[in-house]
Amino acid sequence: MKSPRLLLLAFLVLLTGLFTGCTSVNVQPWERATLASYAMQPDRDPLGTAMSEHIYFSRESANGGRGVGGSGCGCN
């Protein structure tokens, strides 16, 4: 049977690898134009956003849609 220290060490190495995997992602200056394009904006279609909010309000009975925590039952 493997020792608990070896398992703990393996777990810590795996955990460290998971948390440091995304820290090395850097956006280069020439890539920022792609990320700032019109298609990447979440509010690019005001009519579509209004329709989605209306559907959410109708189904959930919650005013405010996505910005409000909890549900429409009043049990926040």
N, C-alpha and C positions, 0 to 999 in steps of 0.2 A: 504494500500500500504506500502511496506517495505521502510525503510529509505535508502537514498543513502549511508550513512555511513556504514550501515550493509552490503549492497551489495559490497561496496568497500573492507570492511574487509574480507568478504567471498572470493572475488576475490584474494586478497593478500595472504590469507592462501592457496588457491588452487595453486597459482603461486609459492609460496615458496615450497610447497610440490612437485610440478613438477620438480623444479630445484634442489632440494636436494635429489631426489630419486636415482640418479645415482652416487652420490659422495661417497656412502658407499660401492661401489664395489671394493674389493681388490683381487688381484691375489696372491694366496699363492705360495711359492717357488716350491712346488711339482706340481703345475698346469702350471708352465711356460714352461716345456718341451713340453706339448701338444700344447701350443700356438706357440712355436718355431719350430714345426715339418715342414718337407718338404712340406706337403700338404697345410699348411697355408701360404706359400710364394706366393705372387702374380705373381712373375716372374719365377715360377718353370718350365714352358714349353716355352723355347725361340721360338720354331717353331710356337706354337699356338699364342704367342704374336705377332710375325711377321705377321702371316696370318690375325689376327684381325686388326692390323694396316693397312695392305694392303686393306682390305675390307673397313675400315673406310675411307681411303684416296680415294678409288675409288668411294664411295658413296657421300662423302661430299666435295670432291675436296679440302681437307685441308691437307696440309703437316704437319706431326708431330702427327697426331691423337689426343689422349686424352690429351696431355700436352699443347695444344695450345688453347687459348681462342677465342671465336667467331666462325664464320662459314667460309665456303669457298667462300662466295660471296664478301668478301673484305669490309664488313660493320662493322668492329670491333669497 
